[in-house]
């Protein structure tokens, strides 16, 4: 067991998944994942990116379920950040798991979309690119410094049709209404230990409880802001049912909302964990993936 993982979390995983699957998760915690990135199609395309990486002597391999994404087995992130491709905003360093929610939301031109917890901007800029720069995106971030970083990344990526609100999304005026919402909710980070290694808050019982309270408030707000008949995506980098299916079971019935089963070619390519709500997705941490939960919800 990695030294960073507390015993109580291992016990929670054992109770939820059983010893065999919990051991898979623990093994995934100990892996060091390679750098992964996606082409920013607002400024370039995947073919051009691959050619320029070849010219820079950086090896890459494709991601079967996302043509714009690449895995760099040898190069580390500092090497990538030194490239003009990075400083010019033609690529975005992003984990494979975190690329999943925007793909499930399927942002399109002309839609009014809310990103409720947007900083540092990976999913926001991905949604802008997926819509061809033609969706109107509102990106919320309550922390001022993180909101400034978000603005910087949006500008560098050329995501012009994004409005940043330095605001807690839970406090948005009910006047607003959106065609689609992405709620990548603050969570315990139980799907990965990388944030702990990088100085993030270690997972604890208190952090889990605090995260659940925040997630519930944000999900209820999202459903209030979502137009009837429209869809949102709820995601976390947690593998704990309390932050995922348990929350949905508690909130959705009263909001007259339902889970829409996720149907995407990626499901045959990514390592999955069992879920208690059919149609939701929980990614198992491995050498390529962080633990991640994704649900598509219709109001």
N, C-alpha and C positions, 0 to 999 in steps of 0.2 A: 504493500500500500504506500503510495507517495506520502512523504512526510507532511505535506501541506493539507492533507485530507483528514479532518477530524473523525474520530471513531463514531460519534453520533450520526454523521452523515452516512458512513458505511452501513450502520444499522438501519437507517431509513431506507437506503437502497435495497438492502436485503429484504426488508419487510414488504416493500412495494413490488420488487421485481423477482424475488427469489435469488438464491445464492449464485446460481450459474450466470444469470444475466447481470447481476450486480458485479460479478467478477469481470465481465466484459467491460462494463463502464469504468471500473477501477483501472483496468489495463489501459483503456483509452486515455484516462487522466494522465498517465505517465508518458504518453507519446509526445514527441516534439514535432509539430506540424510544419511542413514546408511553407514557404511564401506562396500566396495565391493572389491573383489580381484579375481584374476584368478590363476590357477595352472600354473606354468612354466613347460611345458611338455618337455623342454630340460633336466630337472632334476628330475621330479616326474610325477605323474599322478593324476587325479581328485579323484580316489578312495582312494589312499594313503593320499592325502591331507585331505579328509573328516574324515578319521579314526584318523589322528593325531590332527585335531581340536577337535574331540570328546574326545580324551585323555587329551587335554588341557582344557576341560570344556567350549569350545567356541561353542555356537550354530550357526547353519548356515541353509540356505535354497538355493535351486537350482535356477538357472536362466534358464527358459524353452528353450531359444533359443541358449544357449551356455553352453555345459556340463562342460567346464573347469572353469566357473565363479561361484562365490558364493556370497550371501548376508549375512552379519553378523548383525543381528538386535540389538544385545545387546553390543557386543564388539566395542570399539572405536579404531581408528588407532594407538594411542600410545600403547595400549595393544597388538595389532598385531605385531608392530615393536619390541616388546620385545621377540617374539618367535624365536627360532632357525630356523624355517621355513622361516622367513623373512630374517634374517641375512645371511642364506645360499643360498638365491636366489631361493628358491623353490616356492615362491609366489611373486606376484606383486600387490600392492595396486593400483587400477585403477577404475575410474568411469565406470559405465555400458555404458554410451553413448560413451565414448572414445574407447571402445572396438569394436564399430561397423565398423569404416572405414577399419581396417585390414581384418575383416571378409568379407567385400564386395570386397576388392581387391583380396582376395584369393591367397596369395603368395605360390608358389610351388617350389619344388626342382629344382635347375639348372637355375632359372630365375635371371636376373640382375635387381635389384630393387633400386630405389632412394627414400629415405625419406628426403624431402626437408627442414623440420624444426623439427628436430628429438628430441631435448632435452625436457624432461629429459630421454626419452627412453621407455616410456610405449608402444607406438605403434610399435616402432622399435623392441623391444624384443618380442612383440606379433607376429609380422611378422616372426621373426626368428623361434619362436616356431611352428607357423602354417606350416612353410615349413620344419619342422623336422630338422632345423639347416642347411639345404642344399641349401638355396637361398644365392646369393651373394648380400649383402645389402650395399649400400653407404648411410651413415647418415650424413647430413649436419647440422651444428650449427655454426652461425657466432659469438656468444658470447663465449669468451674463458672460463669463469668460468662455463657456462652451458655445454660447450663441455666436460670439465673435469668431470662434474657430469654425463654426458651421458656415457663417457668411463667407469666410476666406475660402473654404473648400468649394462652396457653390460657385464663387466667382472663378476660381481656377478651373473648375470643370465646365464652365460655360453654361450652367443651369440658370438661364436668365428668368424663366417664368416661375420662380420660387420666391415666395414672400416669407421672410423670417419674422416670427413673433417671439420676442424675449418674454415669454409668458408661461405659466403653469397651465398646461392644457386642461386640467380639471376645472379651471376658472374661466374658460372661454364662454362668451356670451351665448345664450341659447338662440340668439338671432341667427347664428351660423348654421349652415346645413351643407353636407358634403355627399358627393356621389360615391366616394370610396374613402376608407380610412385605414391607415396602417398604424397599429398600436404595437410597437416593439417595446414591451413594457420593461421598466426597471425590475431587476430580479436578483435572486441570490447568487447567480452565476454558477449554480450547481452542475451545469453542463460542461464546465471547463475549469481548469486550474490556472490557465495562462494569466488571467487577470490578477490572481493572487500572487503569482510569481512576479508580476510587474508592479506590485505595490498596491493593488486594489484591496478592498475590504474583504477579509477572509469570510467564508460562509460560516454562519452561526445560527443557532435557533432564533435569536433575536432578529437577525437580518432576514431570515425566511419569513417570520411573522410580520415584520415591517413591510417587506416586499409584497406580501399577500394583501395587506391593507391598501397599499398604493395601487396595486394591480386592479383590485376590485373597484376602487373609486374611478380609475381611468377607464376601465371597461364600461362601467355604467355611463360615464360621460360620453364615451365614443358612441354607444348605442343611442343616446339621446340626440347626438349631432348627426347621425347617419340618416339619410333620407329613406323613407319606407321603400322596401323592395330592393334596396341596394346592398352592397356587400362590403365587409371589412376583413382585415386579417389581424389576428391576435398572435403574437409570438413572444417567446422568452428564450434566453440561453440557459434555461433550467430543465432538468429531467425529473423534477419532483411533481407528483400529481397535485399537491396542494396549490401550486402556482399555475397549474395548467388545466387539466380536465376537471379537477375539483372546483376550481373557480368558475369554469363555464357551466357546470351543472348547477351551481348556486345562483348564477346571475341570469343566464339566458331565458329560462322559462318566464320569469317575471317581466322581462323586456320584450316578450313575444318575438324572440329571435331564435334561430336554429343554426346548427352546424351544417355547412354544405360540404359533402365529402370531397377531399382533394383528389383530383385525378390528373396526374402529370407524368410524363415519361421518366422523370427523375426518380420516381418511387422504385423503379427496378434497378437503380444504380447506387442508391445511398443506403448506408447501414441503419436499419430501423429498430426501434425499441417497441415493445407492446404498449398499446394505449387502451384506456377504458372507454373512450368515445370513438366508435368507428368513424373513419374518414378524417380524423386528425392525424398529424405526423409528429413523431418524436425521433430525432436523429441520435444515434448512439455515438459518443465520442470515440474517435479512432485516430490513426496517424494522419488522416486527411480532414476529419470533420470534428467540430465542436459539438457537444450535446446541445440540442436545439428543439424547441416545440413550436409547431405552427398549426393554427386552425383558421379556417375560412368560415365566416359567419354572415348570414343574411337576416336582415331585419324584416 
